[in-house]
Amino acid sequence: MDGLFVFAWVLWSWLFAYQSSEGACPMWQVVDKVVYGMASLRFISGMLELTGGLLMLYFGTAQRALQVNGLLALVGPIVLLAVTAFGVIGIADEVKIWRIGLLVVGVGCILFASRS
């Protein structure tokens, strides 16, 4: 229990209590608005995963748990593609087109390798 308390204290101090030389917490000084969209999608995805885990416990049978897991398996690649699309849109004017193509090929390889 002490380790959990220390972790929570360190996380709290890093997120909220730490002040940089400019006077604000450096984590919340995000200049690029695309990052907020990417992080929001990941937070929503995490909430769906937690809800799926709670639904598995609520239903209590392996059959229902596999059905919930199947739905969650659909969410993962969709979130990956959406967050990657936000990121590519955010850097499209700064990066050469062949590098964006390479990024898209990399995401395609990840999706290809993760299929059953």
C-alpha positions as CSV (number, residue, x, y, z in Angstrom):
1,M,0.0,0.0,0.0
2,D,2.9,2.3,0.7
3,G,4.1,1.9,-2.9
4,L,0.7,2.9,-4.3
5,F,0.7,6.0,-2.1
6,V,4.2,7.0,-3.3
7,F,3.2,6.5,-6.9
8,A,0.1,8.6,-6.4
9,W,2.1,11.4,-4.7
10,V,4.7,11.4,-7.4
11,L,2.1,11.5,-10.2
12,W,0.2,14.3,-8.4
13,S,3.3,16.4,-8.0
14,W,4.4,15.8,-11.6
15,L,1.0,16.7,-13.0
16,F,-0.1,19.6,-10.9
17,A,2.3,20.7,-8.2
18,Y,5.5,21.1,-10.3
19,Q,6.1,24.7,-11.5
20,S,8.6,25.5,-14.2
21,S,10.5,28.7,-14.5
22,E,7.6,30.2,-16.5
23,G,5.3,29.5,-13.5
24,A,3.0,26.9,-15.1
25,C,3.0,23.1,-15.1
26,P,5.0,22.1,-18.3
27,M,2.7,19.1,-19.0
28,W,-0.3,21.3,-19.7
29,Q,1.6,23.8,-22.0
30,V,0.8,22.0,-25.2
31,V,1.2,24.3,-28.2
32,D,-0.3,22.0,-30.8
33,K,-4.0,21.6,-30.6
34,V,-3.9,18.3,-32.5
35,V,-2.2,16.7,-29.4
36,Y,-5.4,17.4,-27.4
37,G,-7.5,15.5,-30.0
38,M,-5.1,12.6,-30.0
39,A,-5.0,12.4,-26.2
40,S,-8.8,12.7,-26.0
41,L,-9.2,9.7,-28.3
42,R,-6.8,7.7,-26.2
43,F,-8.7,8.7,-23.0
44,I,-12.0,7.6,-24.6
45,S,-10.4,4.4,-25.7
46,G,-9.2,3.7,-22.2
47,M,-12.6,4.4,-20.7
48,L,-14.1,1.9,-23.2
49,E,-11.6,-0.7,-22.2
50,L,-12.3,-0.2,-18.5
51,T,-16.0,-0.3,-19.2
52,G,-15.5,-3.6,-21.1
53,G,-13.6,-5.1,-18.2
54,L,-16.4,-4.1,-15.8
55,L,-19.0,-5.6,-18.1
56,M,-17.1,-8.9,-18.2
57,L,-17.2,-9.0,-14.4
58,Y,-20.9,-8.0,-14.4
59,F,-22.0,-10.7,-16.8
60,G,-19.7,-13.3,-15.2
61,T,-19.7,-15.9,-17.9
62,A,-17.0,-16.8,-20.4
63,Q,-19.3,-16.6,-23.3
64,R,-20.4,-13.0,-22.5
65,A,-16.8,-12.1,-21.7
66,L,-15.7,-13.3,-25.1
67,Q,-18.5,-11.3,-26.8
68,V,-17.4,-8.1,-25.0
69,N,-13.8,-8.9,-25.8
70,G,-14.7,-9.2,-29.5
71,L,-16.3,-5.7,-29.4
72,L,-13.2,-4.3,-27.7
73,A,-11.0,-5.9,-30.4
74,L,-12.9,-3.8,-33.0
75,V,-12.3,-0.6,-31.0
76,G,-8.5,-0.9,-30.9
77,P,-7.6,-0.7,-34.6
78,I,-10.2,2.0,-35.1
79,V,-8.6,4.2,-32.4
80,L,-5.1,3.5,-33.7
81,L,-6.2,4.7,-37.2
82,A,-8.0,7.7,-35.9
83,V,-5.1,8.8,-33.6
84,T,-2.6,8.2,-36.4
85,A,-4.8,10.2,-38.8
86,F,-4.9,13.2,-36.3
87,G,-1.1,13.0,-36.0
88,V,-0.5,12.9,-39.8
89,I,-2.9,15.8,-40.3
90,G,-1.0,17.7,-37.6
91,I,2.4,17.2,-39.2
92,A,1.3,17.2,-42.9
93,D,2.7,20.7,-43.6
94,E,6.0,20.0,-41.8
95,V,7.0,16.6,-43.2
96,K,7.8,15.4,-46.7
97,I,5.1,13.4,-48.5
98,W,7.3,10.2,-48.7
99,R,7.7,10.1,-45.0
100,I,4.0,10.3,-44.4
101,G,3.6,7.5,-46.9
102,L,6.2,5.5,-44.9
103,L,4.2,6.2,-41.8
104,V,1.0,4.9,-43.4
105,V,2.8,1.8,-44.6
106,G,4.1,1.2,-41.0
107,V,0.6,1.5,-39.6
108,G,-0.6,-0.9,-42.3
109,C,2.1,-3.4,-41.3
110,I,1.0,-3.2,-37.7
111,L,-2.6,-3.9,-38.6
112,F,-1.6,-6.7,-40.9
113,A,0.6,-8.3,-38.3
114,S,-2.0,-8.1,-35.6
115,R,-4.8,-9.8,-37.5
116,S,-5.7,-13.4,-36.5
